[in-house]
Amino acid sequence: MDMADASGTLLLDVAHRSWSQTVAERLEIPLEWLPPLFESGDVAGHLLPEAASLTGLTAGTPIVAGGGDQACGAVGVGVVRQGIASVALGTSGVVFVHDDSYQVDEAYRLHSFCHGVPGKWHRMGVMLAAGGSFQWWRNHFAHEELERAQQEGKDVYEILTSEASTAPLGSEGLLFLPYLSGERTPHPDPKARGAFIGLNLRHGKAHLTRAVLEGITFGLRDSLQLIRESGVEVTELRVNGGGARSPFWRQMIADIFGIPVVTVNSTDGPAYGAAIMAASGVLGEDITSLCEKWIQVTDRVEPNADNQSKYESYYQIYRGLYGTLQHTFHQLSDLAGHS
């Protein structure tokens, strides 16, 4: 097993990159039951003749240790040095930062795992409904846009983000809480719920669409805040996933996070990261140097200082909403019979 995946088993001594004898003994798991550990990019073995004949591959082909999905995804966009972080805008949203040393969030809001870069670690915050919130909005409230997208051969999300851009920053005092699936970071709470806060008669669909995007981005910034508070300064954010295709959303992320947002020439995410790990094992070249040779920045968005200042005021209000509404969320969840 590779170190990154082993970190998620709760059996690994992550700091020392070895199986935890203490945990194994407490759980009465013999250490010999656990597989040997490899760093990502290590050659773990070679393809045996029988397997080669079944697959059509060459006997003796190196078998190289890979990594977990987020570790591979981070390598795939070049998050292999201190100060660089990534945001994956998929159904869930992940803020992932490279770390040269091992540190733990004592409140367990961030994951501290071994990275897919040998001898390095990463910290990671996860919100459960990032792109999932936007997809929910599209599925239930964007029927006109879906029809138009089909007729014009366009991406419905491009139409929605274009409409959202017509609403002013802050959606005229409207905030959206993206806890549609409960939440993981920074509020590990399955009973957290979504909400629109601040609705009035001036608000139309464009305002609500923009509020959804802003709420998702505020939620992602919560993870960045925890990373910053732990002592890691992030100077560049690399975005990937479906949401990264939108220039409007990338600018919004830069303005809300207050750091430059870049895209890279790799769009295959975890698959490309796994390929780099495989190449490292076969070529005998370290993963960091391969990333720096093969991954180039294709676009860079700087924060707009005026927008950043305005968003900061909205973000501070957003940060206080969960604490204010937590008891109400739990009451509503219990009434509805949800866990």
C-alpha positions as CSV (number, residue, x, y, z in Angstrom):
1,M,0.0,0.0,0.0
2,D,1.2,3.5,-0.7
3,M,1.7,6.0,2.1
4,A,-1.1,8.4,1.0
5,D,-3.8,5.7,1.0
6,A,-2.5,4.2,4.1
7,S,-2.9,7.5,5.9
8,G,-6.7,7.1,5.5
9,T,-6.8,3.7,7.3
10,L,-6.3,5.1,10.8
11,L,-3.7,2.4,11.2
12,L,-0.7,4.5,10.1
13,D,1.7,6.5,12.2
14,V,1.6,9.3,9.7
15,A,4.4,11.3,11.3
16,H,6.8,8.3,11.0
17,R,5.4,6.8,7.8
18,S,5.0,3.3,9.3
19,W,2.2,1.1,10.6
20,S,1.3,2.1,14.2
21,Q,2.2,-0.7,16.5
22,T,0.1,1.0,19.3
23,V,-3.1,1.2,17.3
24,A,-2.7,-2.3,15.9
25,E,-2.2,-3.7,19.4
26,R,-5.2,-1.9,20.8
27,L,-7.4,-3.3,17.9
28,E,-5.7,-6.7,18.2
29,I,-4.6,-6.6,14.5
30,P,-1.4,-8.5,13.9
31,L,1.1,-6.3,12.1
32,E,1.9,-9.1,9.7
33,W,-1.7,-8.8,8.3
34,L,-0.9,-5.3,7.1
35,P,0.7,-4.9,3.6
36,P,4.2,-3.5,3.0
37,L,4.3,0.2,2.6
38,F,5.8,2.1,-0.3
39,E,6.3,5.8,-1.1
40,S,4.4,7.0,-4.3
41,G,6.7,6.3,-7.2
42,D,8.5,3.4,-5.6
43,V,8.8,0.2,-7.7
44,A,6.8,-2.3,-5.6
45,G,7.4,-5.3,-7.9
46,H,7.3,-6.6,-11.5
47,L,4.6,-8.2,-13.5
48,L,4.7,-12.0,-13.3
49,P,4.5,-14.1,-16.5
50,E,1.1,-15.5,-15.7
51,A,-0.4,-12.0,-15.2
52,A,1.4,-10.7,-18.3
53,S,-0.1,-13.4,-20.4
54,L,-3.6,-12.6,-19.1
55,T,-3.2,-8.8,-19.7
56,G,-1.2,-8.8,-22.9
57,L,1.5,-6.8,-21.1
58,T,5.2,-7.6,-21.0
59,A,6.5,-9.9,-18.2
60,G,8.7,-7.9,-15.9
61,T,6.9,-4.6,-16.4
62,P,7.5,-2.5,-13.3
63,I,4.6,-2.2,-10.8
64,V,4.8,1.3,-9.3
65,A,3.1,2.5,-6.1
66,G,0.5,5.3,-6.8
67,G,-1.6,7.3,-4.3
68,G,-5.0,8.3,-3.1
69,D,-7.2,10.3,-5.4
70,Q,-6.5,13.7,-3.8
71,A,-2.7,13.0,-3.6
72,C,-2.6,12.0,-7.2
73,G,-4.7,15.0,-8.2
74,A,-2.4,17.4,-6.4
75,V,0.7,15.9,-8.1
76,G,-1.2,16.1,-11.4
77,V,-1.4,19.9,-11.1
78,G,2.0,20.4,-9.5
79,V,1.2,20.9,-5.9
80,V,4.6,19.6,-4.8
81,R,6.3,22.5,-3.1
82,Q,5.6,24.6,0.1
83,G,3.3,27.5,-0.5
84,I,1.3,25.9,-3.4
85,A,-2.3,24.7,-2.8
86,S,-5.0,23.4,-5.0
87,V,-8.8,23.6,-5.1
88,A,-10.7,20.7,-6.7
89,L,-14.1,22.0,-7.8
90,G,-15.9,18.7,-8.2
91,T,-19.1,17.5,-6.5
92,S,-17.2,18.0,-3.3
93,G,-14.7,20.8,-2.9
94,V,-11.1,20.1,-1.7
95,V,-8.5,22.5,-0.6
96,F,-5.2,20.7,-0.5
97,V,-1.8,22.1,0.5
98,H,1.7,20.6,0.3
99,D,3.6,20.6,3.6
100,D,7.3,19.8,4.2
101,S,6.6,18.8,7.8
102,Y,3.9,16.9,9.6
103,Q,1.4,19.0,11.7
104,V,-2.0,18.0,13.1
105,D,-5.1,20.2,13.5
106,E,-5.9,19.3,17.1
107,A,-9.6,20.0,16.4
108,Y,-9.6,17.4,13.6
109,R,-11.1,19.8,11.0
110,L,-8.3,19.2,8.6
111,H,-6.8,15.9,7.4
112,S,-3.1,15.5,7.8
113,F,-1.9,12.8,5.5
114,C,1.3,11.6,3.8
115,H,1.6,13.2,0.4
116,G,2.1,11.5,-3.0
117,V,5.6,13.2,-2.9
118,P,8.0,10.9,-1.0
119,G,8.9,12.2,2.5
120,K,6.3,15.0,2.4
121,W,2.8,15.5,3.8
122,H,-0.3,17.4,3.0
123,R,-3.2,19.0,4.8
124,M,-6.6,19.0,3.3
125,G,-10.1,20.5,4.0
126,V,-13.2,19.0,2.3
127,M,-16.6,20.6,1.9
128,L,-19.2,18.0,0.8
129,A,-21.3,20.0,-1.6
130,A,-19.2,22.4,-3.7
131,G,-20.0,21.7,-7.3
132,G,-22.8,19.6,-5.9
133,S,-24.6,22.8,-4.7
134,F,-24.3,24.3,-8.2
135,Q,-25.6,21.1,-9.7
136,W,-28.5,21.1,-7.3
137,W,-29.3,24.6,-8.3
138,R,-29.1,23.7,-12.0
139,N,-31.3,20.6,-11.7
140,H,-34.1,22.2,-9.8
141,F,-34.1,25.9,-10.8
142,A,-32.5,26.2,-14.2
143,H,-35.0,24.6,-16.6
144,E,-35.0,27.6,-19.0
145,E,-31.2,27.6,-19.1
146,L,-31.1,23.8,-19.7
147,E,-33.4,24.2,-22.7
148,R,-31.4,27.1,-24.0
149,A,-28.2,25.2,-23.6
150,Q,-29.6,22.3,-25.6
151,Q,-30.9,24.5,-28.3
152,E,-27.7,26.5,-28.7
153,G,-25.3,23.7,-28.1
154,K,-23.8,25.4,-25.0
155,D,-22.7,24.4,-21.5
156,V,-25.6,25.2,-19.1
157,Y,-23.0,26.2,-16.5
158,E,-21.6,28.8,-18.8
159,I,-25.0,30.3,-19.3
160,L,-25.6,30.3,-15.5
161,T,-22.3,31.9,-14.6
162,S,-22.9,34.5,-17.3
163,E,-26.3,35.3,-15.8
164,A,-24.7,35.4,-12.3
165,S,-22.1,38.0,-13.5
166,T,-25.0,40.4,-14.1
167,A,-25.7,40.6,-10.4
168,P,-23.5,42.8,-8.2
169,L,-20.8,41.5,-5.9
170,G,-22.4,40.2,-2.7
171,S,-25.7,39.6,-4.5
172,E,-27.1,42.7,-2.9
173,G,-26.9,41.3,0.6
174,L,-27.7,37.7,-0.1
175,L,-25.7,34.8,1.3
176,F,-26.0,31.1,0.6
177,L,-24.9,28.3,3.0
178,P,-23.8,25.3,1.0
179,Y,-24.4,22.6,3.6
180,L,-26.8,20.6,1.4
181,S,-25.1,17.3,2.4
182,G,-24.2,18.3,6.0
183,E,-20.6,19.4,6.2
184,R,-17.1,18.1,6.9
185,T,-14.7,21.1,7.0
186,P,-14.7,23.2,9.1
187,H,-17.9,22.0,10.7
188,P,-18.0,18.2,11.0
189,D,-21.8,18.1,11.3
190,P,-24.1,15.8,9.3
191,K,-27.1,17.8,10.5
192,A,-25.8,21.1,9.0
193,R,-28.2,22.4,6.4
194,G,-28.2,24.8,3.4
195,A,-29.9,28.2,3.5
196,F,-30.4,31.5,1.7
197,I,-29.9,34.4,4.1
198,G,-31.0,38.0,3.3
199,L,-33.7,37.5,0.6
200,N,-35.8,40.5,-0.3
201,L,-38.0,41.5,-3.2
202,R,-35.1,42.9,-5.2
203,H,-33.6,39.5,-5.6
204,G,-34.0,37.6,-8.9
205,K,-32.5,34.4,-10.3
206,A,-29.2,36.0,-11.2
207,H,-28.7,37.1,-7.6
208,L,-29.5,33.6,-6.3
209,T,-27.2,32.0,-8.8
210,R,-24.4,34.3,-7.8
211,A,-25.1,33.8,-4.1
212,V,-24.7,30.0,-4.7
213,L,-21.3,30.5,-6.3
214,E,-20.2,32.9,-3.6
215,G,-21.4,30.7,-0.8
216,I,-19.5,27.7,-2.2
217,T,-16.3,29.8,-2.5
218,F,-16.8,31.2,1.1
219,G,-17.1,27.6,2.2
220,L,-13.8,26.6,0.5
221,R,-12.1,29.6,2.0
222,D,-13.0,28.2,5.4
223,S,-10.5,25.4,4.7
224,L,-7.9,27.9,3.6
225,Q,-8.3,29.9,6.9
226,L,-7.6,26.7,8.9
227,I,-4.5,26.0,6.8
228,R,-3.3,29.6,7.3
229,E,-3.9,29.4,11.0
230,S,-1.8,26.3,11.2
231,G,1.2,28.3,10.0
232,V,1.3,27.4,6.3
233,E,1.2,30.5,4.0
234,V,-0.3,29.9,0.6
235,T,1.0,32.1,-2.2
236,E,-0.6,30.4,-5.2
237,L,-3.8,28.4,-5.7
238,R,-4.1,25.9,-8.6
239,V,-7.7,25.1,-9.5
240,N,-9.0,22.0,-11.3
241,G,-12.2,20.2,-11.8
242,G,-15.4,21.2,-13.7
243,G,-15.7,24.6,-12.0
244,A,-12.2,25.6,-13.0
245,R,-13.4,26.1,-16.6
246,S,-15.2,29.3,-15.7
247,P,-13.1,32.5,-15.8
248,F,-15.8,34.3,-13.8
249,W,-15.6,31.7,-11.0
250,R,-11.8,31.7,-11.1
251,Q,-11.8,35.5,-10.6
252,M,-14.3,35.1,-7.7
253,I,-12.0,32.6,-6.0
254,A,-9.0,34.9,-6.4
255,D,-11.0,37.8,-4.9
256,I,-12.4,35.8,-2.0
257,F,-9.2,34.0,-1.2
258,G,-7.0,37.0,-1.7
259,I,-4.3,35.0,-3.6
260,P,-3.5,34.4,-7.3
261,V,-5.4,31.6,-9.0
262,V,-3.8,29.7,-11.8
263,T,-4.7,26.9,-14.2
264,V,-2.2,24.5,-15.7
265,N,-1.8,22.5,-18.9
266,S,-2.8,19.3,-17.1
267,T,-6.6,18.7,-17.2
268,D,-6.6,15.0,-16.3
269,G,-6.2,15.4,-12.6
270,P,-5.6,12.3,-10.6
271,A,-5.0,10.1,-13.7
272,Y,-2.1,12.4,-14.8
273,G,-0.7,12.5,-11.2
274,A,-0.7,8.7,-11.2
275,A,1.1,8.6,-14.6
276,I,3.8,11.0,-13.2
277,M,4.2,8.6,-10.2
278,A,4.6,5.7,-12.6
279,A,7.1,7.6,-14.7
280,S,9.1,8.4,-11.6
281,G,9.4,4.7,-10.8
282,V,10.4,3.8,-14.4
283,L,12.7,6.7,-15.1
284,G,14.3,6.9,-11.7
285,E,13.6,10.6,-11.5
286,D,11.9,12.3,-8.5
287,I,8.2,13.3,-8.7
288,T,8.9,17.0,-8.0
289,S,11.3,17.5,-10.8
290,L,9.0,15.7,-13.3
291,C,6.1,18.0,-12.3
292,E,8.3,21.0,-12.8
293,K,9.3,19.8,-16.2
294,W,5.9,18.7,-17.4
295,I,3.4,21.0,-15.8
296,Q,3.1,24.6,-16.9
297,V,0.9,27.5,-15.8
298,T,-1.6,28.4,-18.6
299,D,-3.5,31.2,-17.0
300,R,-3.1,33.4,-13.9
301,V,-5.8,35.6,-12.2
302,E,-4.7,38.2,-9.7
303,P,-7.1,39.3,-6.9
304,N,-8.9,42.6,-7.5
305,A,-8.1,44.7,-4.4
306,D,-11.5,46.5,-4.3
307,N,-13.4,43.3,-4.7
308,Q,-11.3,41.5,-2.1
309,S,-12.1,44.2,0.4
310,K,-15.8,44.0,-0.2
311,Y,-15.8,40.2,-0.1
312,E,-14.0,40.3,3.2
313,S,-16.9,42.0,4.8
314,Y,-19.4,39.5,3.4
315,Y,-17.1,36.6,4.4
316,Q,-16.9,37.6,8.0
317,I,-20.8,37.6,8.2
318,Y,-20.8,34.2,6.4
319,R,-18.4,32.7,9.0
320,G,-20.8,33.6,11.9
321,L,-23.9,32.1,10.3
322,Y,-23.2,28.4,11.1
323,G,-22.8,29.1,14.8
324,T,-26.0,31.2,14.9
325,L,-28.0,28.6,13.1
326,Q,-26.5,25.3,14.3
327,H,-29.2,24.6,16.9
328,T,-32.0,25.4,14.4
329,F,-30.4,23.1,11.8
330,H,-30.4,20.3,14.3
331,Q,-34.0,20.9,15.4
332,L,-35.2,20.9,11.8
333,S,-33.2,17.8,11.0
334,D,-34.6,15.9,14.0
335,L,-38.2,17.0,13.1
336,A,-37.7,15.7,9.6
337,G,-36.4,12.5,10.9
338,H,-32.9,12.9,9.2
339,S,-29.6,11.8,10.8
